[in-house]
Amino acid sequence: PVEDEACTFSSLKIAESFTKAVTDLLEEKEHFSLEKDAGQFLVQMQLIELQENGKTPSDLSMSILLKILDMRNNKVILKELFSANTLLEKPLSPNAALSQNNEEFRISPIGLAHAKLSRKIAMCIEENILRTN
């Protein structure tokens, strides 16, 4: 799961959404299976930044720290920061629909940035685990 270091209501929803998006993308692959207690690899994602600047047009910055640990030999095989910046047509409201299941969210600038970052992270997880096996 994505840990939320940004600690805002919106970031909590984004952290949950990243966890679901990356998990869904990895489950579509047939290279390996995701089991909660399998014990071979531990993947940790930490939402480091979810910040909107107050200017117009507004800019949103998202950063996630990805860490992959090989539990078979207690070795960190990857520690990388992934970031995305996107322009927003208007500032986010506190009640903005931040669910990846919402069509309005998926086609919004933040939704597109979220999807791109999720794909990039899922691909990195897959490549590093396959390379290690």
Residue frames as a rotation matrix with the C-alpha (Angstrom) as fourth column:
PRO 1
0.563 0.826 0.000 0.00
0.826 -0.563 0.000 0.00
0.000 0.000 -1.000 0.00
VAL 2
-0.091 -0.535 0.840 0.99
0.428 -0.783 -0.452 3.61
0.899 0.318 0.301 -0.51
GLU 3
-0.090 -0.009 -0.996 1.95
0.963 -0.255 -0.085 5.36
-0.253 -0.967 0.032 2.71
ASP 4
0.521 0.410 0.748 0.79
0.612 -0.791 0.007 8.96
0.595 0.455 -0.663 2.82
GLU 5
-0.358 -0.713 -0.603 3.42
0.925 -0.359 -0.125 11.46
-0.128 -0.603 0.788 3.95
ALA 6
-0.715 0.129 0.687 1.48
0.231 -0.884 0.406 14.39
0.660 0.449 0.602 2.51
CYS 7
-0.709 0.387 -0.590 -1.31
0.695 0.239 -0.678 13.87
-0.122 -0.891 -0.438 5.10
THR 8
-0.744 0.620 -0.249 -4.27
-0.604 -0.784 -0.144 15.73
-0.284 0.043 0.958 3.64
PHE 9
0.102 0.871 0.481 -7.77
-0.289 0.489 -0.823 14.48
-0.952 -0.055 0.302 2.87
SER 10
0.742 0.158 -0.652 -7.09
-0.659 -0.013 -0.752 14.66
-0.127 0.987 0.095 -0.85
SER 11
-0.220 -0.919 -0.328 -3.73
-0.923 0.305 -0.233 12.92
0.314 0.251 -0.915 -0.48
LEU 12
-0.475 0.127 0.871 -5.35
-0.479 0.792 -0.377 10.07
-0.738 -0.597 -0.315 1.45
LYS 13
0.629 0.761 0.160 -7.65
-0.213 0.367 -0.906 9.43
-0.748 0.535 0.393 -1.48
ILE 14
0.577 -0.499 -0.646 -4.76
-0.783 -0.113 -0.612 9.74
0.233 0.859 -0.456 -3.95
ALA 15
-0.489 -0.787 0.377 -2.61
-0.862 0.502 -0.070 7.31
-0.134 -0.359 -0.924 -1.91
GLU 16
-0.111 0.549 0.829 -5.42
-0.193 0.806 -0.560 4.74
-0.975 -0.222 0.017 -1.90
SER 17
0.822 0.477 -0.313 -5.99
-0.342 -0.027 -0.939 5.35
-0.456 0.879 0.141 -5.59
PHE 18
0.117 -0.866 -0.485 -2.30
-0.967 0.012 -0.255 4.79
0.226 0.499 -0.836 -6.45
THR 19
-0.569 -0.297 0.767 -2.29
-0.577 0.809 -0.114 1.55
-0.586 -0.507 -0.632 -4.46
LYS 20
0.291 0.791 0.537 -5.33
-0.019 0.567 -0.824 0.28
-0.956 0.230 0.180 -6.36
ALA 21
0.798 0.029 -0.602 -4.10
-0.572 -0.275 -0.772 1.46
-0.188 0.961 -0.203 -9.77
VAL 22
-0.188 -0.956 -0.226 -0.63
-0.974 0.210 -0.080 -0.09
0.124 0.205 -0.971 -9.44
THR 23
-0.517 0.064 0.853 -2.04
-0.368 0.884 -0.289 -3.32
-0.773 -0.464 -0.434 -8.00
ASP 24
0.574 0.806 0.145 -4.60
-0.143 0.273 -0.951 -3.57
-0.806 0.525 0.272 -10.81
LEU 25
0.577 -0.426 -0.697 -1.91
-0.813 -0.217 -0.540 -3.00
0.079 0.878 -0.472 -13.45
LEU 26
-0.517 -0.839 0.168 0.35
-0.854 0.518 -0.041 -5.67
-0.053 -0.164 -0.985 -11.94
GLU 27
-0.243 0.504 0.829 -2.50
-0.248 0.794 -0.556 -8.17
-0.938 -0.340 -0.068 -11.59
GLU 28
0.748 0.495 -0.442 -3.13
-0.512 0.007 -0.859 -7.87
-0.422 0.869 0.259 -15.34
LYS 29
-0.032 -0.861 -0.508 0.37
-0.967 0.154 -0.201 -9.24
0.251 0.485 -0.838 -15.95
GLU 30
0.905 0.345 -0.249 0.94
-0.305 0.934 0.186 -12.97
0.296 -0.092 0.951 -16.10
HIS 31
0.079 -0.983 -0.166 4.61
-0.314 0.133 -0.940 -12.85
0.946 0.127 -0.298 -15.07
PHE 32
-0.881 -0.359 -0.308 3.99
0.187 0.333 -0.924 -13.15
0.434 -0.872 -0.226 -11.34
SER 33
0.151 0.975 -0.165 1.18
0.556 0.055 0.829 -13.26
0.817 -0.217 -0.534 -8.81
LEU 34
-0.444 -0.194 0.875 0.45
-0.482 -0.772 -0.415 -10.84
0.756 -0.606 0.249 -6.02
GLU 35
0.322 0.478 -0.817 0.04
0.522 0.630 0.575 -12.58
0.790 -0.612 -0.047 -2.70
LYS 36
0.742 0.079 0.665 -0.08
-0.349 -0.802 0.485 -10.65
0.572 -0.592 -0.568 0.51
ASP 37
0.641 -0.459 0.616 2.07
-0.632 0.141 0.762 -13.03
-0.437 -0.877 -0.200 2.56
ALA 38
0.942 -0.278 -0.185 4.21
0.067 0.700 -0.711 -14.73
0.328 0.658 0.678 -0.10
GLY 39
0.803 -0.586 -0.108 7.38
0.078 -0.076 0.994 -13.28
-0.591 -0.807 -0.015 1.38
GLN 40
0.284 -0.755 0.590 9.63
0.951 0.302 -0.072 -13.01
-0.124 0.582 0.804 -1.68
PHE 41
-0.647 -0.448 0.617 9.40
0.562 -0.827 -0.012 -9.28
0.515 0.339 0.787 -2.34
LEU 42
0.068 0.628 -0.775 8.05
0.848 -0.445 -0.286 -6.33
-0.525 -0.638 -0.563 -0.43
VAL 43
-0.420 -0.104 0.902 6.97
0.696 -0.674 0.246 -3.27
0.582 0.731 0.355 -2.40
GLN 44
-0.035 0.356 -0.934 6.54
0.822 -0.521 -0.230 -0.02
-0.569 -0.776 -0.274 -0.52
MET 45
-0.265 0.031 0.964 5.17
0.679 -0.704 0.209 3.14
0.685 0.710 0.165 -2.09
GLN 46
-0.211 0.099 -0.972 5.19
0.851 -0.471 -0.233 6.35
-0.481 -0.877 0.015 -0.12
LEU 47
0.486 0.427 0.763 3.28
0.719 -0.692 -0.071 9.44
0.497 0.583 -0.643 -1.23
ILE 48
-0.383 -0.775 -0.503 5.87
0.917 -0.384 -0.107 12.11
-0.110 -0.502 0.858 -0.49
GLU 49
-0.854 0.033 -0.519 4.26
-0.033 -0.999 -0.010 15.11
-0.519 0.008 0.855 -2.11
LEU 50
-0.185 0.811 0.555 0.81
0.960 0.029 0.278 16.16
0.209 0.585 -0.784 -3.23
GLN 51
-0.343 -0.093 -0.935 0.99
0.513 -0.852 -0.103 19.90
-0.787 -0.515 0.341 -3.47
GLU 52
0.307 0.511 0.803 -1.04
0.931 -0.335 -0.143 22.41
0.195 0.792 -0.579 -5.37
ASN 53
-0.810 -0.545 -0.215 0.39
0.574 -0.812 -0.104 25.89
-0.118 -0.208 0.971 -5.86
GLY 54
-0.088 0.852 -0.517 -2.00
0.597 -0.370 -0.711 28.78
-0.797 -0.371 -0.476 -5.47
LYS 55
-0.718 -0.252 -0.649 -1.26
-0.280 -0.749 0.601 30.45
-0.637 0.613 0.467 -8.78
THR 56
0.488 0.835 0.253 -3.59
0.051 0.263 -0.964 30.56
-0.871 0.483 0.086 -11.76
PRO 57
0.496 0.629 -0.599 -3.37
-0.494 0.772 0.401 28.31
0.714 0.097 0.694 -13.68
SER 58
0.566 -0.193 0.802 -2.78
-0.757 0.263 0.598 25.99
-0.326 -0.945 0.003 -10.78
ASP 59
-0.030 -0.670 -0.742 0.00
-0.662 0.569 -0.487 23.40
0.749 0.477 -0.460 -10.83
LEU 60
0.827 0.303 0.474 -0.13
-0.555 0.572 0.604 20.07
-0.088 -0.763 0.641 -9.00
SER 61
-0.200 -0.930 -0.309 3.02
-0.817 0.332 -0.471 18.19
0.540 0.158 -0.827 -7.98
MET 62
0.884 0.395 0.252 2.92
-0.468 0.763 0.446 14.51
-0.016 -0.512 0.859 -7.00
SER 63
-0.165 -0.948 -0.271 5.89
-0.822 0.284 -0.493 12.46
0.545 0.141 -0.826 -5.81
ILE 64
0.906 0.388 0.171 6.00
-0.421 0.782 0.459 8.82
0.044 -0.488 0.872 -4.80
LEU 65
-0.212 -0.963 0.169 9.00
-0.976 0.218 0.017 7.03
-0.053 -0.161 -0.986 -3.33
LEU 66
0.797 0.412 -0.440 9.14
-0.483 0.873 -0.058 3.42
0.361 0.259 0.896 -4.51
LYS 67
-0.260 -0.852 0.455 11.14
-0.957 0.290 -0.004 0.87
-0.129 -0.436 -0.891 -2.59
ILE 68
0.707 0.394 -0.587 11.42
-0.491 0.871 -0.007 -2.80
0.509 0.293 0.809 -3.54
LEU 69
-0.079 -0.696 0.713 12.97
-0.964 0.236 0.124 -5.23
-0.255 -0.678 -0.690 -1.08
ASP 70
0.056 -0.013 -0.998 14.03
-0.427 0.904 -0.035 -8.78
0.903 0.428 0.045 -1.88
MET 71
0.501 0.265 0.824 12.94
-0.861 0.054 0.506 -10.57
0.090 -0.963 0.255 1.30
ARG 72
0.924 -0.190 -0.331 14.84
0.145 0.977 -0.156 -13.73
0.353 0.096 0.931 0.38
ASN 73
0.058 -0.970 -0.237 18.13
0.900 0.154 -0.408 -12.01
0.432 -0.190 0.882 1.18
ASN 74
0.524 0.274 -0.806 17.00
0.713 -0.660 0.239 -8.78
-0.466 -0.700 -0.541 2.90
LYS 75
-0.634 -0.771 0.062 18.32
0.634 -0.472 0.612 -6.60
-0.442 0.428 0.788 0.10
VAL 76
0.294 0.644 -0.707 16.91
-0.042 -0.730 -0.682 -3.34
-0.955 0.230 -0.188 -1.25
ILE 77
-0.223 -0.373 0.901 16.81
0.837 0.400 0.373 -3.80
-0.499 0.837 0.223 -5.01
LEU 78
-0.343 0.103 0.934 15.33
0.651 -0.691 0.315 -0.41
0.677 0.716 0.170 -5.83
LYS 79
0.025 0.388 -0.921 14.73
0.781 -0.583 -0.224 2.92
-0.624 -0.714 -0.318 -4.16
GLU 80
-0.780 -0.245 0.576 13.53
0.605 -0.534 0.591 5.56
0.163 0.809 0.564 -6.61
LEU 81
-0.403 0.627 -0.667 11.49
0.170 -0.665 -0.727 8.76
-0.899 -0.407 0.161 -6.50
PHE 82
-0.535 0.367 0.761 8.82
0.832 0.070 0.551 9.15
0.149 0.928 -0.342 -9.19
SER 83
-0.521 0.327 -0.788 7.34
0.207 -0.847 -0.489 12.60
-0.828 -0.418 0.374 -9.77
ALA 84
-0.339 0.466 0.817 4.69
0.910 -0.057 0.411 14.17
0.238 0.883 -0.405 -11.94
ASN 85
-0.688 0.200 -0.698 3.61
0.107 -0.923 -0.370 17.76
-0.718 -0.329 0.613 -12.40
THR 86
-0.454 0.597 0.661 0.43
0.875 0.162 0.455 18.76
0.165 0.785 -0.597 -14.13
LEU 87
-0.965 0.224 0.136 -1.39
-0.226 -0.974 0.002 21.99
0.133 -0.029 0.991 -14.85
LEU 88
-0.489 0.867 -0.095 -4.92
0.790 0.394 -0.470 22.20
-0.370 -0.305 -0.877 -13.52
GLU 89
-0.341 0.446 0.827 -7.57
0.607 -0.568 0.557 24.23
0.718 0.692 -0.077 -15.28
LYS 90
0.332 0.444 0.832 -8.90
-0.459 -0.694 0.554 25.32
0.824 -0.566 -0.026 -11.91
PRO 91
-0.590 -0.583 0.559 -7.80
-0.759 0.162 -0.631 24.72
0.277 -0.796 -0.538 -8.32
LEU 92
-0.568 0.362 -0.739 -8.88
0.303 0.927 0.221 21.45
0.765 -0.098 -0.636 -6.73
SER 93
0.143 0.657 0.741 -11.81
-0.724 -0.440 0.531 21.75
0.674 -0.612 0.412 -4.39
PRO 94
-0.559 -0.373 0.741 -11.65
-0.812 0.426 -0.398 19.90
-0.167 -0.824 -0.541 -1.06
ASN 95
0.106 0.702 0.705 -14.51
-0.357 0.688 -0.632 17.69
-0.928 -0.185 0.323 -2.28
ALA 96
-0.068 -0.187 -0.980 -13.00
-0.996 -0.038 0.077 16.98
-0.052 0.982 -0.184 -5.70
ALA 97
0.907 0.383 0.177 -13.79
-0.360 0.921 -0.150 13.53
-0.220 0.072 0.973 -7.07
LEU 98
0.026 -0.993 -0.115 -10.40
-0.998 -0.033 0.056 11.88
-0.060 0.114 -0.992 -6.61
SER 99
0.218 0.116 0.969 -11.45
-0.250 0.966 -0.059 8.32
-0.943 -0.229 0.240 -7.37
GLN 100
-0.770 -0.560 -0.306 -9.86
-0.454 0.144 0.879 6.54
-0.448 0.816 -0.366 -10.31
ASN 101
-0.628 0.619 0.472 -13.25
0.675 0.735 -0.064 4.89
-0.386 0.279 -0.879 -10.84
ASN 102
0.317 0.729 -0.607 -14.81
0.294 -0.684 -0.668 8.26
-0.902 0.034 -0.431 -11.65
GLU 103
0.333 -0.151 0.931 -14.82
0.941 0.116 -0.318 9.01
-0.060 0.982 0.181 -15.40
GLU 104
0.944 0.042 0.328 -14.51
0.081 -0.991 -0.104 12.75
0.321 0.125 -0.939 -14.76
PHE 105
0.634 -0.760 0.141 -11.35
-0.371 -0.139 0.918 12.10
-0.678 -0.635 -0.371 -12.73
ARG 106
0.250 -0.567 0.785 -9.84
0.571 0.741 0.353 9.73
-0.782 0.360 0.509 -15.33
ILE 107
0.326 -0.093 0.941 -10.06
0.911 -0.235 -0.339 12.31
0.252 0.968 0.008 -18.13
SER 108
0.999 -0.001 -0.039 -8.97
0.013 -0.936 0.352 15.25
-0.037 -0.353 -0.935 -15.99
PRO 109
0.403 -0.914 0.035 -5.35
-0.516 -0.259 -0.817 16.50
0.756 0.311 -0.576 -16.00
ILE 110
-0.126 -0.446 0.886 -4.78
-0.982 0.182 -0.048 15.04
-0.140 -0.876 -0.461 -12.53
GLY 111
0.635 0.443 0.633 -6.34
-0.372 0.893 -0.252 11.73
-0.677 -0.075 0.732 -13.59
LEU 112
0.923 -0.345 -0.171 -4.14
-0.068 0.290 -0.955 11.51
0.378 0.893 0.244 -16.68
ALA 113
0.047 -0.939 0.342 -1.03
-0.781 -0.248 -0.573 12.32
0.622 -0.241 -0.745 -14.62
HIS 114
0.116 0.109 0.987 -2.12
-0.859 0.511 0.044 9.74
-0.500 -0.853 0.153 -12.03
ALA 115
0.920 0.300 0.251 -2.56
-0.134 0.845 -0.518 7.06
-0.367 0.443 0.818 -14.71
LYS 116
0.659 -0.736 -0.157 0.80
-0.264 -0.030 -0.964 7.83
0.705 0.677 -0.214 -16.33
LEU 117
-0.152 -0.724 0.673 2.62
-0.933 -0.120 -0.340 7.74
0.326 -0.679 -0.657 -12.99
SER 118
0.397 0.381 0.835 0.83
-0.667 0.745 -0.023 4.50
-0.631 -0.548 0.550 -11.99
ARG 119
0.997 -0.033 -0.077 1.86
-0.037 0.651 -0.758 2.81
0.075 0.758 0.648 -15.26
LYS 120
0.315 -0.945 0.082 5.46
-0.511 -0.242 -0.825 3.98
0.800 0.218 -0.560 -14.85
ILE 121
-0.149 -0.329 0.932 5.63
-0.984 0.146 -0.106 2.65
-0.102 -0.933 -0.346 -11.28
ALA 122
0.680 0.472 0.561 3.96
-0.426 0.877 -0.222 -0.68
-0.596 -0.088 0.798 -12.17
MET 123
0.882 -0.401 -0.247 6.38
-0.103 0.347 -0.932 -1.18
0.460 0.848 0.265 -15.08
CYS 124
0.003 -0.925 0.379 9.36
-0.761 -0.248 -0.600 -0.44
0.649 -0.287 -0.704 -12.83
ILE 125
0.109 0.120 0.987 8.14
-0.863 0.505 0.034 -2.92
-0.494 -0.855 0.158 -10.19
GLU 126
0.926 0.322 0.199 7.62
-0.178 0.834 -0.523 -5.61
-0.334 0.448 0.829 -12.81
GLU 127
0.665 -0.720 -0.199 11.01
-0.257 0.029 -0.966 -5.06
0.701 0.693 -0.166 -14.50
ASN 128
-0.129 -0.783 0.608 12.96
-0.896 -0.170 -0.410 -5.08
0.424 -0.598 -0.680 -11.24
ILE 129
0.238 0.264 0.935 11.28
-0.722 0.692 -0.012 -8.16
-0.650 -0.672 0.356 -9.80
LEU 130
0.990 0.132 0.041 11.64
-0.067 0.716 -0.694 -10.11
-0.121 0.685 0.718 -13.05
ARG 131
0.440 -0.897 -0.049 15.29
-0.474 -0.185 -0.861 -9.07
0.763 0.402 -0.507 -13.35
THR 132
-0.164 -0.502 0.849 15.97
-0.985 0.039 -0.167 -10.30
0.051 -0.864 -0.501 -9.80
ASN 133
0.569 0.488 0.662 14.28
-0.563 0.818 -0.119 -13.69
-0.600 -0.305 0.740 -10.24
